[in-house]
Amino acid sequence: MFALTQNKPALLIVDDDEDQLALLRMAAEKCGAFCKVSVAEDGLCALEDVFALIDNLPAATRIIVLADLKMPRMTGTELARRLKPTCDALPISLIGMSSSGYGPDIQAALAAGCVAFVEKPSGYLELKMLMTSLPKMFTEPEPAVAPDFTVNATVHPW
C-alpha cells in the first residue's frame, strides 16, 4: 500500500527518455506535492501502472498522468485515447508533454483525451515550477491554466 497524504494527487510520468524520466521524477518527489510518484517508459507500461494506482489508492485520489507524446510502442496520444473512458469515470487527468510545440500533435492529443499540453521544461527551475503547479491545475475552482513557463499549454474545453 502507498503512503498517502490527504488531498495530494498521485503522479505517473511517462517518457521513453531515461534521463528525462529521472529528472522529472526527482523534481516531482522533491516538490512534495504528490502522495505517490510513479514512472513508466512507454504507454503500454503506463496502462498497467494506471490500473495498479487505481487498485491501490483511495477512490477519491486524483491521478495525474504526464505523458510524452512521442514514444515507441504506444504514444502519449494513443495512451490518452485508450484511457479516456476511464478518465471520464474516475479522477484521472492526462497531460500531454513534448519538447516540440507542433500544433497538429497537440490538437491530436487534446482530441484523444488529454486535458492540457505542456512543453518539456528546459531547466531545473522550470521543471520544479511545473511539478509544483500540476496539482494546482486540478484543485483551483477556475479551469486549469498552466503557468507562464508553459507558453503552449492548452486546456481542453470539456
N, C-alpha and C positions, 0 to 999 in steps of 0.2 A: 504494500500500500504506500502511496505517496505521502510525504509530509506536506500538509496543507496549511495555508494561511487564509483566513476568511476573506472572501471577495476578490482575491487575486486570481487572474486567469492563468491557464496553462499555455505554454507556447511550444509549438512544433515548428522547427526551422528545417526547410527542405532545400538542399543545394548540392549539386554534384561536385563543386569545387571544395576539396577538403580544407584548404587554408581559409577560405571564406566562411565555411561552416564553423570552423573552430573559433574564428574571430567573432562571428555572430553569437555563438553560444556563450563565449566568455563575457561579452558585453551584456547579454541577457541575464546571465547568472549574477554578475556584479551589480547590476542596477537594482536587484531585489524586488522587481515589480511583478514577478511571476511565482506561482506556487510550485510550478514544475516546468523545467526546460528540457525538451527532447529534440533530437536531431534525426534526420533521415537523408540518405544520399540520393534518393530519387523518388518519383511519385509513387511507384509501386510499394516501396518500403513505407512511405508516408501513409498510404491507405491502411496498412496493417496497424501502424502506430496510432492513427486517429482512433480506430476502434478499440485499441488497448487503453487509450486515455479515457474514452467514453465508459469502458467497463470498470475502470479503477478510480475515477474521480466522482465526487458527489454530482448529482444530476444538474444542479444549477451552475456548476463551474463552466465559465466560458473557455473555449479552446480557440486560440488564435493560431492559424496556420500561415506562416510566412514562407511562400514557395517561389523559388526561382522559376521563371517561365521557360527557360531553355535548358532542358536536361535530357540525357539519353533515357531510354526505356519508357518513361512517361513524363511528359512536360507538365509544368505547373498548370497550364490551361486545361489539359486533359484531367489532371487531378481535380481541378475545380469542377469540371463537368461531371465527373463521377461522384463527387461528394455533395453536389448541390442539393439533392433530395434530403440528405442527412442534415445539411446546414439549415435547410428550411424548417426542419422539425426540432433541432437541438441548438443550444447556444454555441455554434461553431462559426467562426468568421475566417474566410480565406482572403489573404492579401497577396497579390502578385508582386514579384520583385524581379528586377533585371538591371544590368548595367547599361542597357540601352533603353532609351525612351521612344522606341519605334511605335508610332501610333497604331498601326494595324494589330500588332501583338497585344498592346494594351487593351484595345477595344475587344479583341477576341477573348482575352482573359476576363474582362468585365462581363461580357455576354455569357461566358461559361459559368459564372457564379462568383468570381472574386468581388469583394465589396470595395476594394481600393487597390491602387498600384503605387509602389514606391521604387525609386531608383536606388540601387545599392549604394550605401554610403561610401564615400571615398576616403574618409579619415576616421580616426578613433572617436573624436568628439561628435561627429555626425552619427556615428554608429551608436554611441551612448545615448544621444538625443532620440534616435529612432526607437531604441529599446524602452526608454522611459515613456515615450509618447504612445506606444502601441496600446497599452491597457486603457489609456485615457480616451482613445478613439471610440471605445465601446461603453464607457461609463458616464460620459457627459451627456446632458439632455439634448443638445443640438446634434444634428447629423455629423458624422465623423469627417473631419477635415485634417489631413496630415499637416504638420508644421512646415514652416517656410523652407527648411532644408530639403524637403521632398517636393520640389517645384512641380513635378509632373504627377503628383498624387491626384487620383481621380476617385471619387466616391460614387458608387453605383446608386442610381436614383431609387432603388427599391426600398 
